[in-house]
């Protein structure tokens, strides 16, 4: 059983979709997906059983508190009825709900929770409301109740062990899967955007339009670059910061050279045609879109979002690294690659080679191994 709030955009949602597709192909395995909200932005297998809790998304305090316990009650009923051998949950809020639901269900289902971002970086720096702080506290008490904790990077593993008292023996690092074959095929589709018909470089970035992604620094950096040369910027994704980012692009005078394209079912056809891909995040767990861009062979610029745990981009080997929240350093790196075709070709080739380790087959086998261990654990 997979449990996730929804499948509407986002890196964790994309990972869940990939895993669901592979588990539904496996023999002698029945797979169930449980959603809190029936928002689905990805194609799912026909033989997948989907259970939706149909929970509303109101944001007032009383409803949010009630919703937490309502989900637990509904999930307990589902666990007792389906009696899954193991459950894999996604995202902190869901992880806590699944651990509590399993405890009160008394059916001895084995629980694996997946953690896709650093709790310390997110909750300490950006978690300012009551529920974020409550999540931080509950994680310390509940995560060790899970049978297995899957982190998508060594940095997150380090964070959980050293800052949240998680038992090291329970933690397994599994990088996010990337369907290299599908990306290769999808990247060849026609992006049909007029900008790709012009002889003007296009910088691309993709991700949820939220504060932690650092798109405001990217837009400021782009404004600096735009004063030096004719270039354009495409942003793929949707989120709460979109209006703010549009206003910022207008204030910096580059709104006519920035395209907000929203969530794209196939971002790869844009990635393949871009001159440079930029990850501007303030922090990340495992940036799926970055790996996908590398698989498409676009030269990479990335912020050093987890200092000391540089697991994807090696500076001046398969891309360029810049400090977090530094638009001037980002602009310098962008100008460097845009003005150096030979360097772009070098990083493009190295990026494609370095993502082989994240192939879907290798990663899915690791998940299967962990879930089998969970069942026997």
Long-range contacts (C-beta under 8 A, 24 or more apart in sequence): 1-31, 1-32, 1-33, 1-34, 1-79, 1-82, 1-84, 1-86, 1-87, 1-88, 1-109, 2-31, 2-32, 2-33, 2-34, 2-87, 2-88, 2-89, 2-90, 3-34, 3-75, 3-87, 3-88, 3-89, 3-90, 3-94, 3-97, 3-98, 4-33, 4-34, 4-35, 4-36, 4-89, 4-90, 4-91, 4-94, 5-35, 5-36, 5-37, 5-91, 5-93, 5-94, 6-35, 6-36, 6-37, 6-38, 6-39, 6-40, 7-35, 7-39, 7-40, 7-41, 7-42, 7-44, 8-37, 8-39, 8-40, 8-41, 9-41, 9-208, 9-237, 9-238, 9-263, 10-208, 11-116, 11-176, 11-207, 11-285, 11-286, 11-287, 11-288, 11-289, 12-90, 12-91, 12-114, 12-116, 13-41, 13-42, 13-90, 14-42, 14-288, 15-90, 15-114, 15-116, 15-152, 15-176, 15-177, 15-288, 16-90, 17-42, 17-43, 17-44, 18-177, 18-179, 18-360, 18-364, 19-88, 19-177, 19-364, 19-367, 20-44, 20-45, 20-48, 21-45, 22-360, 22-364, 23-364, 23-368, 24-48, 26-368, 32-82, 32-84, 34-75, 34-78, 36-71, 36-94, 41-263, 41-265, 42-265, 51-78, 61-130, 64-131, 68-97, 71-97, 71-101, 72-97, 72-100, 72-101, 72-104, 75-101, 76-101, 76-104, 76-105, 79-105, 79-107, 79-109, 80-105, 80-107, 83-107, 83-109, 84-109, 85-109, 85-110, 85-375, 86-110, 86-111, 86-112, 86-147, 86-371, 86-374, 86-375, 87-111, 87-112, 88-112, 88-113, 88-114, 88-150, 88-367, 88-371, 89-113, 89-114, 90-114, 90-116, 91-116, 92-119, 92-135, 92-139, 93-135, 95-139, 95-142, 95-143, 95-146, 96-135, 96-138, 96-139, 96-142, 99-142, 99-143, 99-145, 99-146, 100-142, 103-145, 110-147, 110-148, 110-374, 110-375, 110-377, 111-145, 111-146, 111-147, 111-148, 111-374, 112-146, 112-147, 112-148, 112-149, 112-150, 112-370, 112-371, 112-374, 113-143, 113-146, 113-148, 113-149, 113-150, 114-149, 114-150, 114-151, 114-152, 115-149, 115-150, 115-151, 115-152, 115-156, 115-160, 115-285, 116-152, 116-156, 116-176, 116-285, 116-286, 117-156, 117-283, 117-284, 117-285, 118-155, 118-156, 118-159, 118-283, 118-285, 118-306, 119-159, 119-160, 119-163, 119-164, 120-159, 120-163, 121-159, 121-282, 121-283, 122-212, 122-283, 125-282, 125-283, 126-211, 126-212, 139-164, 140-164, 140-165, 144-170, 146-170, 147-374, 147-377, 148-172, 148-370, 148-373, 148-374, 148-377, 150-174, 150-367, 150-370, 151-285, 152-176, 152-285, 152-286, 153-285, 153-286, 153-306, 153-309, 153-311, 154-309, 154-311, 155-285, 155-306, 155-308, 155-309, 155-311, 156-285, 158-309, 172-366, 172-370, 174-363, 174-366, 174-367, 174-370, 175-286, 175-311, 175-357, 175-358, 175-363, 176-286, 176-288, 176-291, 176-358, 176-363, 177-358, 177-359, 177-360, 177-362, 177-363, 177-364, 177-367, 178-288, 178-291, 178-292, 178-295, 178-355, 178-358, 178-359, 178-360, 178-363, 179-360, 180-295, 180-355, 180-356, 180-358, 180-359, 180-360, 181-360, 183-268, 183-292, 183-295, 183-296, 184-295, 186-266, 186-268, 186-269, 187-268, 187-269, 187-271, 187-272, 187-296, 188-269, 188-272, 189-266, 189-268, 189-269, 190-269, 191-269, 191-270, 191-273, 193-234, 193-259, 193-261, 193-270, 195-232, 195-234, 195-259, 196-273, 200-230, 200-231, 200-232, 201-229, 201-230, 201-231, 201-232, 201-275, 201-276, 201-338, 202-231, 202-232, 202-233, 202-234, 202-273, 202-274, 202-275, 203-231, 203-232, 203-233, 203-234, 203-274, 203-275, 203-276, 203-277, 203-278, 203-334, 203-338, 204-233, 204-234, 204-236, 204-270, 204-271, 204-274, 204-276, 204-277, 204-278, 204-293, 204-298, 205-233, 205-234, 205-235, 205-236, 205-277, 205-278, 205-279, 205-280, 206-235, 206-236, 206-237, 206-264, 206-267, 206-270, 206-271, 206-289, 206-293, 207-236, 207-237, 207-279, 207-281, 207-287, 207-289, 208-237, 208-238, 208-239, 209-235, 209-237, 209-238, 209-239, 209-240, 209-241, 209-242, 209-245, 210-239, 210-240, 210-241, 211-241, 211-282, 212-281, 212-282, 212-283, 213-237, 213-239, 213-241, 213-280, 213-281, 213-282, 214-280, 214-281, 214-282, 214-303, 214-324, 214-325, 215-241, 215-245, 215-280, 216-241, 216-244, 216-245, 216-248, 217-280, 217-325, 217-326, 217-327, 217-330, 218-278, 218-280, 218-327, 218-330, 219-245, 219-248, 219-249, 219-252, 219-254, 219-258, 220-248, 220-252, 220-327, 221-280, 221-327, 221-328, 221-330, 221-331, 221-334, 222-254, 222-257, 222-258, 222-331, 222-334, 223-252, 223-253, 223-254, 224-327, 224-328, 224-331, 225-331, 225-334, 225-335, 225-338, 226-254, 226-257, 228-335, 229-335, 229-338, 229-339, 231-257, 231-275, 231-338, 232-257, 232-258, 232-259, 233-257, 233-258, 233-259, 234-258, 234-259, 234-261, 234-270, 234-274, 235-259, 235-260, 235-261, 236-261, 236-262, 236-263, 236-264, 236-267, 236-270, 237-262, 237-263, 238-262, 238-263, 267-292, 268-292, 268-295, 268-296, 271-296, 271-298, 272-296, 272-297, 272-298, 274-298, 275-299, 275-337, 275-338, 275-344, 276-300, 276-301, 276-334, 276-337, 276-338, 276-344, 277-301, 278-302, 278-330, 278-334, 279-303, 279-305, 280-330, 281-305, 281-324, 282-324, 282-325, 283-324, 286-311, 286-312, 287-312, 291-355, 291-358, 293-351, 294-318, 294-319, 294-351, 294-352, 294-354, 294-355, 295-351, 295-352, 295-355, 297-348, 297-349, 297-351, 297-352, 298-348, 298-351, 299-337, 299-343, 299-344, 299-347, 299-348, 299-351, 300-347, 300-351, 301-330, 301-333, 301-334, 301-337, 303-330, 312-354, 314-354, 317-350, 318-347, 318-350, 318-351, 318-353, 318-354, 319-347, 319-350, 319-351, 320-347
